[in-house]
Amino acid sequence: MARAQVNGVELEYQTWGDEGGRPLVMIGGLGSQIITWPEALIETLADDGFFVIAYDNRDVGLSTKFEDWGPADIKTAFKQARAKEKVDAPYTLEDMADDTAALLDHLGIERANIVGNSNGGAIAQTFAIRHPEKVSALISMMATSGRRGLPRPSEAAAEWLGRPRNPSGTREGAVEEAIETSHIIGSPGYERDEAAIREKAGRLYDRAFYPAGNSRHLLASIASGDSRVARLGQIKAPTLVIHGREDPLVPLGCAEDVRDSIAGAEMMVIDGMGHDFPAGVIPIVAGGIRDFVSKQG
């Protein structure tokens, strides 16, 4: 792994594949670290000829932390957002999108395929709006447009989203929380590999357990609100929307609105998929990305 000083922060990043391959940037969701991405997905994309770049977003993993800000007050933020007041936050999704642009500049890459997952999908959409000249293709996965009035998460998923992450602060707590999370937002149509989930949760905890960053990522999303909705129509990059039909956290209607908001956008709906990447989904997702990008020439 390597580090880059960009946009006023330091980002930890890693690359896979041939540097002469088609650049592809992976932007993770709330609290995601580089190693949150399934290794099989990244390796498949690299084998398919992509030069894959993944990084820890600001305030998570081994990248710059905003510790002076303290844990986010999510209840107050939602109250401010509902009242259409300015939400106090140390950064926004726009800042996080600009981090991606600066990382590409650091690597000497003019244009790349941009893949964003969940809240990373919102960052990817924002990137395509703010930096259109840097986007070869946009792939928005498990993400919403942010438009008000779209379908809400299931009751269980909404409760999960609002809770503190692993309040015990222990490795065992992190592992058990990962198993519970897989039952709440995971893919009902695919086999759940609990041994793999436990192993990944332990590695994530050992690398960087930092729940305050997760809460501030959510705060950034609330602070940005629906500001990008009116600008999604400005996106000219070829766009693919990938979504699970059974996603309880970001219901399918939210992704359909992304597709409908971007002229010419295509959509891949995966039956049985929720808000995670079970092993059976990875070849479908990787193949969808490869085939879509290949069509663009």
Helices and strands as residue ranges (DSSP letters): E 2-6, E 9-16, E 22-27, G 34-36, H 39-47, E 50-55, G 67-69, H 74-82, H 93-107, E 112-117, H 119-130, G 132-134, E 135-141, H 155-162, H 171-185, H 194-208, H 211-224, G 229-234, E 239-244, H 252-261, E 266-270, G 279-281, H 282-295
